[in-house]
């Protein structure tokens, strides 16, 4: 019963459904172990749609896969990225950065999130079919894994709601299980490419975490969403560049 609840919570947390506010903290934390597996399933759905679109309009397949992911994952990632852009792409005190992080993002910050989405679509559009499938599988899986990394040892100093019950509370059980799935699947696609995307995901995740701790002293729910969004963007762009270089 516990594992089933954790899996269901992971599915809701990583999709437009959203986890119910009354989910107990142990279930929220335990669900982190399933995040990469759920991300992989979302990627498989997006890759399937992209493959179907490719039979009708090959040039639109990559963008269609990215659009499916965006629709399934909901607005938390883009909103988090826009909030982070508003808070961190300007000077100011930690209190000012935190206020911007919690406020409604201004249009200039929303443009950053829109640009990230457009960049993902453009990167997926140039990928040949095998590489496109790999990208659509790995990006959401490693994006979900990145959330687990942020919750493992992170400081929930300014977090609210479900994030406050997850950040810093992940145990080695959740981190280890999530990492085995995420890193194992990434390396299974081929050691050189898999290793590159793992390093890219890790550097993006750690970089945002270090900067957040320097600016505001901890992690928040919006930073978790931004981490996922950034990792997915970086991986799709990285794979797009690698695919272009291998042609």
N, C-alpha and C positions, 0 to 999 in steps of 0.2 A: 504493500500500500504506500509506504514511504517513497520508494523509488518511482512509483507511478506518479505520485504527486509532484516529485521533483522534476520529472520529465515534462509533465504538463505545464509546470511553472516555467521551465526553460523555454518551451514552445511559445507560451504567451509573452514572456519577457522579451523575446527576440523578434516578435512579429507585431503587426499593427494592433493586435488584440490587447497587449499590455497585461502585466500581472495584476491581479486584484489587490487592492490595498490591504486586505486583511490576511494575506498570506503570512504565516509565521516565519520569523527570521531563520530558524533552522532549515525550513523548506527552501527559502530564497537562496540561502548559502549552498545547500546541497544541490540545487538546480544548476549551479555553475559547472558541475562536473559534466553535464550534458550539453553545455553550450556549443562546443565545436561540432558535435554530432548533429545537433539541430541546424547549425549554420551550414553544414555540408548538405543536409536534406533540402534546405532552402536553395542552395546553389544548384542542386540536381534538378529541382523544379525549373529554375531559371534557364539552365542549360537545355532542358527538354523543350521549353518554349522557343528558345533561340534556334534549336535544331529544326523545329517545325516551321518557323518563319523562314529559315534558310532555304527550304524547298520552294518557297514562293518568291521571296525577295531577299537574296543572299546578302546584299549590302546593308539590310536593316536588321539582320539577325543579332549582331552584337548589342546594338542599342536596345533591341527588344528584350534581350536577357537582362540588361541592366535596369530597364524600366520595370520588369517583373520583380526584381529584387527590391527596388525602391518602393513599389506598391506593397509588397509583403512586409517589409521591415518598418514601414511607417515613417513618421516625421521626427521621431526622437533623435535620430542621427543627424539629419540636416539642421534641426533646431539647435542641437548641442554644438555642432561645428560653427554655426552662425554666432552663437553666444560666446564661444571661445575666441572667435575672430574679433568680436566686439570688445572682449575683456583683455585679450593679450596682445593684440596688434596696436597697442597704444601705450604710452607711458602713464604712470600713475601709481598711487599707493596700493597696497594689498586690499584695503577696504574699497577703493574705487574699482579695482579689477573684479572683486567679488560682487559688487553692486551691478556692474555691467554683465557679469556672468549670469546673474539671476534675473536681470531685466529682459523685457522684450527686445530682441535684437533689432537694431536700426536697419534700414534698407541697404546701407553699404555693407553690412555684415551678412545680410541675406544673400547678397550678390556672391559672396565668397562660397556659400553653400551651393548655390545654383551652379557656379563655375566648377565646383568639385564634381557635381553630378554630370555636367556636360563633359568634363574631362574623362570620367569613367566611361561614358557612352562612346566618346571618340576613340578611346584606347581599345575598347571591345570591338569597335567597328573595323579596325585594321587587323585584327587577329584572324589567322586562318582557322578553319573549323576545329581541328584538334586542340590548338592552343586556346581557342575561345572557350571550349568546354572546360579545359583545365583551369582557366582564369575564373570562370563563373563558379566552379566548385571550390577553389581555394580561397578566393577573396572573402566570401561571407563566413567560411569556416575559420579562417585566421582572424577575421574581424571579431567574431564571437570569442575566440580564444584570448584576444587582446583584452577584452573586458575582464576575463578571469584573472589575467596577470595584474591588472590594475586593482582588483579586489584582494589580491594576495599580498598582504603587508602594506597596503595603502593606508593613508590616514584619513578617516572620515570626519575631519574637524568641522567642515562646513556643509557636509552632506545632509540631505533631508529625505524623508519618506523611505521608500524601499532601498535607495542607495545607501542610506545611513546604516541599514541593517545588513549590508553586503560588503561594503568597502572595509578592508582590514580584518574581515571575519572569515575569509576563505581559508580553509585548512589545506594541508598538503594533500589530503584526499581529493579535494576538488581540483587543485592546481595540477597534481600528478596525473589524474585521470584525463583531464582536459588536454594536458600537454602530450600525453601518449597518443591520443586520437589525432590531435591537430598536427603535431610534428611528424608522426608516423605516416599520415596520409600525404602530407606535403612532400616528404622525402620519397614516397612511393612513386610519385609522378616522374621521377628521374633525379638522381642525386644532385647534379649541378644546378638545374633550375629550381628544384625543391629547396635546396640550401639557400639559394639567393633570395627566394621569396620569404623564407623563414627569417633570415637576417633582416630583410627589409621591414617585415612586420614587427620584429623585436625592437629594432632601432626606433621605429615610429612610436611604438608604445612607450618605450622607456624615455624617449625624448620628451614626449608630452607630459609624462608623469614627473620628470625632473623639473621641467619648466613650471608646471602647476604647483609643485611644492615650493619652488623658489618664489613664485608670485603670490600665492594665497595660503600656502602651508598645508595643502591637502587636496583630496579629490572630491568631486561632487557627481551627482547623477548626470548632469549635462556634459561633464568631462568624460564620463563613460561612453555616452552616445557619440561624442566627438572622436574618441579613440577609435571606435568601430568604423566610423565614417572615413576617417583619415587612413586607416589601415587598408580598407577596401579600395580606396582611391589609389594609394601608393602601389598596391599589388597589381591592380589592373594596368596602371601606367608602366610599371616595371616589366610585366609580361608583354605588354605592347612593344616596348623598346627591345626586349630580348627577341621577340618574334621578328621584328623588323631587321635586327642584326643577323638573324639566322637565315634570312631569305637569300 
